[in-house]
Amino acid sequence: MSAEMDLDLRQALILYATETGTAQEVADRVALECRRIHIRSRVLSMDAYPEEDLVSETLGHIKYANARRETSNIYSDGALEPWLETLSKSLPELMPLPHGLDILPSTQTPPARVSLVNCSNHQVATNDPLDHDHDYGLATVKCNTRLTAQDWYQDVRHIEFDFSDNVEYSPGDVAVIHPIANADEVETFLSQMGWGNFADDLLEISHVHKDQSLPDHLPRCATLRTIFSRYLDFNAVPRRIFFRYLRYFTSDEAEKERLDEFLSLEHADELYDYCFRVRRTIQEVLSEFRNVRIPMNYIFDVFPPLRPRQFSIASSLKKNPHSIHICVAMVKYKTKLKIPRRGVCSTYLSRLQPGHQLRIRTLKGFIRLPANSDIPIICVGPGTGVAPMRAVIEERIQQNAYNNTLYFGCRSATKDQHYASEWNQYSVDNKLIYRVACSRDGPEGVKKTYVQDLILEDADRLWKLIDEGGAYVFISGSSNKMPAAVKAALRHAVVTCGHREEVEASRYPLWQQAGSSALAVLSNLETQAIFLSSNS
């Protein structure tokens, strides 16, 4: 058998599922290791891989490899690097190299995944792949209103989008929005890189090495300005592979020495402290490594994709046909270096004005409302976690189901009590029992009140709703201590009011992981509770 035929048999399918981009980066890294040992890889997201194709894979000879997450610093790839080294040694044992081929050295700069040349077809350049993706609908901004007081430290927005065509979603679903980077920041970055003079030249993007992924909805032709506005993220905190490429592209010996230290496992904590702990961005790192010259063909290797963001939908389609509402906290903070930061998507959303248009798609969530509208529901949604709870309550009221309870948590009744007028009106109309905990409004020195404290106060009523009514419990919000405290308060109701033993109460709810959120099923009378991570 010829070496060429041997290479045809040396193939790997690498599938990943990701929200933050970590799994996609790891998949690309695995593909690079496979390339070193002459294995051709296909790297695909689980969404893009047709399930029916799995049966056509060479299952009789399939081999599996699992990367186990260690407790070491994941940012510094403390677990990944040794695993990749083991992989590069193990695969040649399973699939011996064809005669005459050697393993490529890891110090060798891999070829760029794309080639960029001047694009002469201007008609192709006007085609935006997002416009042709039928999962996305054209949305027009109806309003962009600040919910928090003007003098409050946090800016939380209520944004409404209208759709000319039909849009389908249910309570608990999410809206997917592709951000566009701030134009001034893009201009500053392009000038810093020395690309400003030709940033608007139209380039044809050819995907040369398809074992490395590209951003979703990337057009065939685009300018550097468009690429760094919509598809590549220069404001991200870089991962370890970024520093490897800096090592390839610097000519300065001092920079090489420093990068070698960052890339060594012995100095993993130093890289963590330099970059991740202080949230140093790619642009800031490049401003310090001034002798790095990144070839344009390598921009898709060096810079991570600018990923779409997901936001819990804060409306019911039954009440708001052809419309989606979201409740979003604008991400704004100072790093440990005292540098102000604004989220890319937050900045984009904050500048949207009525009449602006964008493409939005929806994804299914985990909430399932009771089929019987007589079954009560209990919603717990502090802060922007109230967004999916608003969708649930609107949906229920449209179904003439009024046995609804909402526990909302904020800091101040007058500063950040989102949708207060709506909840109070529903309460007056006997369509909702509204309980709010304003943790900073009490006298100084007095214990602060949180949603779990109100649940403890209402233990008897809640137990009756759960035990006799088979209530559904939905919890949405920050994934810090709040969900655990709420679960503990619900278990307290089971013990004290339901007269159950602690061991039995600990099973009340049984929490299970379900994707990025956790699905909890209270094991009593078809009662269920769902925890959803808030999106911002």
N, C-alpha and C positions, 0 to 999 in steps of 0.2 A: 504494500500500500504506500502511495507517495506521501511526502510530507504535507502537500496541499490537501490531500484527502483526509489525512490525520487531523489537520486544522479544522476542516469542515465538521468533524465529529466533536471537536473540543468546544462546546458551547455551554453557557450558563444563563439561566433565567433568574433575574433578581427583581423581586417584587417588594414594594414598600408602601406603607400607609403613613401619612404624616399630617400634622397640623402646623407645627412650628418650623418644619424644614429639616429637623435633625435626622430623621430616618432617610430622607432623600439624599442628604449629604453622605450618610454612611453607605447607602446603596452605591453612590458614585465612587466612593473610596474602595469598596469591595470590587467594583468593576475595574478600577485601575490596577488593583493587585492581580486580578485575573488576567488583565492585559499583559502584565509583566511575565506571566507564565504561559502566554500564548493561548489563552482561553477567550473566545469571543462571547461577550455578554450582551444581553438585552436587559435594559433597566426600565421598568415600567411601574407606574403607580397602580395600586389595586383598582382604582376607579377606571383607569384606561385599559386594563387587561380584561378581555372578554372571558367570562367564566367558562364558556363552552370550549374555549381553546385549550383548557387544561387537559382534556382527554387526549388531545393530539400531541402533547409533550411525550418525550421518550420515558414514560413512567417506569418501564421495566429496568431502566438503568439509572434512575434518579437518585441523587445523593442530597442530603439536607445538611445545612450548617446553621447553628443557632448562636447568636451573640448574646451572652448573658450579661445583664447589667450588674456591675459591681458597685460597692459602696464608695469606691474611690471617686475622685473629682471627675465627673462626666465631661465637664467642659474641656478639661485638659486631655481628654481621650485616654485617661488612665486605664480604662478597661478595653477600649477599642484597639489601641495600638498593639498590645500583646496578642490579642485575638487575630488581628490581621497578619501578624508575623507567623502565628501558628497556621493560619489558613494558607499562606504562601508556601509553607513547608509541607503541609498535608496534601494539598491538591495535586502536586506532581507525583506523590506516591499513589494516589488514586488514578491519576491520568498522566502517565509518564510522558515526558516531552518527546516529540518526534525527533528522529535522528538529525543531528546537525544544528539544533536550536538550543540556546541557553537561556536561563532566566535573566531578564533585563535588570540592570542595577537600579535600586530605588533612588539613587542620587541623580539619575538621568531625568531631565525635564520632559514630562509627557507632552505629546503634541496637543495643540489647542483643539477643543471640541468643535469650533466653528472656523470658517474663513469669512473675512469681511472684505468685499470689493465694492467699488462704486456701482450703484444701481442705475441702470439706464431706463428701466421700465417704470415710469412714474405712475402709470395706471395701477400697477400692482401695489405701489406704496399707499394708495388711498384705501386699500382693503384692510379693515380692522377685523381680525378673526373673532373678536368678542361680539361683533355685530352679527356674525353668522352662526353663533352658538345658540341654538334654540332653547337651551336651558335658561338663558338670560333674557329678561324682558326690559324694554326701554322704560325708565322711570323718570318722572319730572318732579323736582322738589316743590312741594306745596307750602311747607313752612319749616323753619329752623329756629326753634324757640328755646331760650334758656329757662330751665326749670328752677335752678337755684338762685338765691338772692344775688344781686349784682355785687354786693360787698362780701360774698362768701368766697372762701378760698378755692372751692372746687366748682368748675364749670360743667354742669350736666345739661345736656340738650335733649329736647323732644323734637324729632325730625319726622316729617310725613312725606311719603313718596306716592304719587299717583301714577297708575299704569293705564295706557290707552287700550291695551289688550287684556285678556283675562289673566289673572295671577291666582295661583292655587297655593294655599298653605293652611295649616292647622295650628292651634295653640301649642306652644313648645318648639315650633320650627324656627329656623334661623335664616337671616338674610346674609348673603355673601356679597361683599362690596370690594372692588379693586381700587385701592388708593392711588392717587397721583401725587408725586413728591412736589414740594413747594418750588415754584419756578426760580425764585431768587437763590435758594439753596443749591439747586441743580446748576445754575449759572456759576456760582462760586466754586463748586466742586469741579466742573469742567475746566475752569480757568486754572485751578490748582494743579490739575493733572496735565496741563499744557495742551488740552484738546479744544479750547474755546474757539480758535480760529476756524476749525472745520466741524464744529459740533452740529451744524445743520446740513452737512453733506449727506446725501441719501446713500445708504449702504445696503448691499444685498447680503443676507445672512444665510450661509450654507452650513448645514449640520453635517460635519465631516465625520466625526467619531460618535456614532450613535449609541455607544455604550455609556455615554455621559448625557445626563438629562439637560433640558432647556426649560426656561420658564413657560408656563401655560399661556396659550393664546399669543405667542410671539409671532409677529408678521414676517413675511419673507424679506421685506425691505423696511428699514427704519433709520432715522438719524441717531447719533449718539445722544442728543438731547432727549429724544423720545425714549430711547432704551433706558436711560437713567432716571427718567420721569415716571415710567410705568412698569419696567420689567426687572431692573436690577437695583439693589438696595445698598447705597453707600452710607446710610445712617445706621446700619445694623452693627451690633457688637460682633466682631469677627470670631470665627471658630479657628481651630488649630490649623486646618488645611490652608487657610488664608496666609498664615505666617510661613508655611512651606513654600508657597508661591513667591512671597516676598524674598525668601532666600534664593530662589532661582533667579530673580530679576534685579538684585542689587549688585552694584560693582564695588561697593565700599567694604573694606575688610573689617572695620569696626562693626558695621551693621551685620555683616555675615556672622561675626563672632556672637553678637547679641542674639541673633535669630537662632543660631545653633543651640544656644543655651535654652531659649524658649521651647525649642522643639525636642529637647532631651527630656526623657521621663523623670530624670533626677530633679529637673527644674520646673516640673509641671505646676507646682504651687506658685512659682514666680510669674509664670504666664497668667495664671488665674488672677493673681493680685494686680498685675499690670493692666489687664484687659477687662475681665468679666466682673470682678468685684466692684470696680469703679465705673463700669458701663462705658468704657472708652469705645468710640465708634470707629468704623473703618476709615472714615475721612480723617479723624484725629490721629490714628496710627500712621496713616500715610504722610501726614504733615510732619511727623517725627522721623520717619525713615525716608529722608529726602532724596536719597540716591537710587531709590527704586524706580525703575522705568518699566511699566507694564505694557507689553505689546498689545495693540488693540485687538488682535485675534484672540487674546486670552481673557477678555473681560468677562466672559461667561464662566470661566474657570475660577477667576479670582473673586468676583462679587456674587453674593447669594441672590436668589430671586426675591423680588419685592412681592410678598405673598398677599393674597386677598385676606380680608378680615371677616370674621363671622360675628353677627350681633343677634341676640334674641329678639324675635319679633314681639312688639308690645301692643298688638292690636288683634282684634277678631275680624276675620273676613266677613262674617255674618253682619257685623255692625258697620264695617268699613269696606264695602266692595270696591275692587280695583285700587286698593290702597294698602300700603305697609307703613307701620309706625315703628320707630326704634327709640330707645332711651339709652343715651351714650354719655359716659363720663369722659371728658377731654383729658387725655394723658399728658400731665405737665408736672415735672418734678425737678429737683436738683440732685446731681450725682454726688458721690463722696468727694469728687474733685470740685464741688460747688459750681458745676457747669449746668445751666438750665437745659432741660430737655422737653421736647414736645413729641408726641407720637406722630408718625407719618400719616396714619389714617385719621387721627384726631385733628391734625392741622387741616387735612383735606376736607373733612366733614364740617369743621367749624366755619369754613369759608363758603360752603354751599349756600346759594341764595335761591329764593323762589324763582322758578323758571329754568334753573340749571337741570341738565339731563345727564343720566348715567345708566349703566347696565347693572342689573341686580338679579341674582338667582336665589332660590330658596332651597334649603336642605331640611330633611325630616329630622325632627327632634324625638324626645323620649316620652313626652307627656301623652297619656291616653285618658281622656275623661270618661267617667262612668256612663254607660249606655242609659242607665236609669237616672233621670234627672232628679228623682227624689233623694238619691244618695247625696249626703252632704260632702263638701270639700273644705279642706283646711289648707290655706296658702301661707307660706312663710317666705317673705322676700324683702330683706333689708337692702337699702341703697338701690343701685341700679339692678339688683336682683329682682326688683319688682316688675321688670319688663315682661317676662313671660307670665307672671301672675296677673298682670293687667289683661293680657290676651285671654287667659283662662276665665277670669271674672266676666269680661265682656261677652265671651262665648256663652257662658252659663246664663247670664241675664237675658241674652237673646233667645235662649231656649226656655225662658220662664222658670228657670231653676234658681231659687233665691236662698237656699240653705248654704250660704257661702261665708267663710270666715277668712279674714286677711290679717296677718301679723306683719306689720311694717316697722322697720327700724331705721332711725336717722340720728343725727346729732342734735338738731335744733328744729323745733316745730315751725319756726318762721323762716328758716334758711334753706333747709334741704329736705323738706317733707314732700317728696315727689307725688304729683297728682292728688294732693290733699283734698281739693275741692270735689273731685270725682268721688273719692271714697266717702267723704262726708255726705254727699248727696245720695249715694247708694244706701248709706246707713239710714238717712232720714226716710228713704222710700222703702225700708225694710227688705232690701235686696242683698245686704251685706252686713256682717258684724265686723266692724273695723277696730283693730287694736293697734295702737302706735306706741313705740318706746323711743323717747327722745333722750338719748344718753347724756347729753351735755347741758340739759335745761334745768337739772335739779340743783339744789343749793350745794355750795362747795363743801367738801368733807363728807357728803352723803353718798352712799353707794350708788353707782350709776345703774340705770335700768336698761336692760336689753330685751330682745324679743323672747329669749328663753325664760326670762323672769316673768313675763306676762303669761307664758305657757304654763309655768308652775302655778301661777295664781289661778289659772283657768282649768286646772287639772281635772276637776270633777266634771265640768261641762264637756271637755275634750274627750274624756274617757267614755262618756255616754254617746258622743257622736261616733267614736271609733267602735265601741262594743255593740251598741244597739243599732246605730245607723250605718255601720260599715263604711265610715268616712274615708275618702281618699285624702292623703296628705302630700302636698307638693312643697319642696324646699328649694329655693334658688338664691344664690348669692355668692359671696366670697367663699373660697374653699379653705379658709383658715380655721379658727376655732369654732365659728358659729354653727356649722352643721353638727359637729359633735356635741355641742352644748344643747342644741335643739333636740337631738336624739335622746340625750340624757334626760331632758325635761319630759319628753314623751314617755320614756320608760318609767320615770317617777310617777306619772299618772297611772300607768299600768299597775305598779306596785301598790300605791297608796289607795287608789280608787277602785282598781280592779281586783285588789287583794290577791295578787299573784306573787310568787316567790321571785327573788332576784334572778335566779337562773332562768326561769321561764320568761321573765321580763326582758332578759338580755337577748332573747330570740325575737323580740317584738318590734324593732324590725331586724330583718336579715338583710344586710346591705351587701350588694354585689356590684362589681365593676361592670360598666356598660359603655364602652367607648371612652370618650373624654369625660363623661359624666358618670354618676353612679345611680343605678336603678335599685330602689329599695322596695321590697314587698312586705308589708305588714301581714303576718301570717294569721290574721283573724278576720273571718267573714268577708272575704274578698277585698279587704282593705289594702290599699297600696299607697306607698309614699315614693316620691321621686326627688332626687337631689340634682340640681342643674348648676353647673358653674356659670357665673355671670360673665358676660362678654363686654369688653370695652376697648 
